[in-house]
């Protein structure tokens, strides 16, 4: 067997595996994470990555700074998304007062008076579960409100139709009474005019 096959068949487990190598069914330990590519890199891929001039300016994060305990494997262990407002800054803070994520500069500028500012990487387990629970609670509350409104409309619709029917019948009856009074006055005036002429 070739040494490459040994790596592919290896049962060694790593906290982080190289994304590029994993696509080729190789298991290699990732040493760094490229924020711009949003991929883990092993030693070989990291060397290759740095040889390409257009990729040299990419930002790398060291795996040793990561605290992955209890974290879902589908989530990166640290912030990776860049701030749209501040070029080159990574979104790494969470403001509980505004339920918003931001970079450190945004936190200093826009959230300096907020009381509930947290580091995403240090609190990701709590924030992840909190946001999922909050999102599910919000969706269920909205669904309950929509169903309650629908039921209220369904319950009140027959009553509103009966009220509308009664209003229309009364309006027709009132109009007939007004017309009868108008015609009675017209009749009396016509008779009086005829009597005067006679």
Secondary structure, 3 states (H helix, E strand, C coil): CCHHHHHHHCCCCCCCECHHHHHCCCCCECCEEECCCCEEECHHHHHHHHHCHHHCCCCEEEHHHCCCCCCCCCCCCCCCCECCCCCCCECCEEECCCCEEECHHHHHHHCCCCCCEEEHHHHHHHHHHHHHHHHHHHHHHHHHHHHHHHHHHHHHHHHHHHHHHHHHHHHHHHHHHHHHHHHHHHHHHHHHHHHHHC
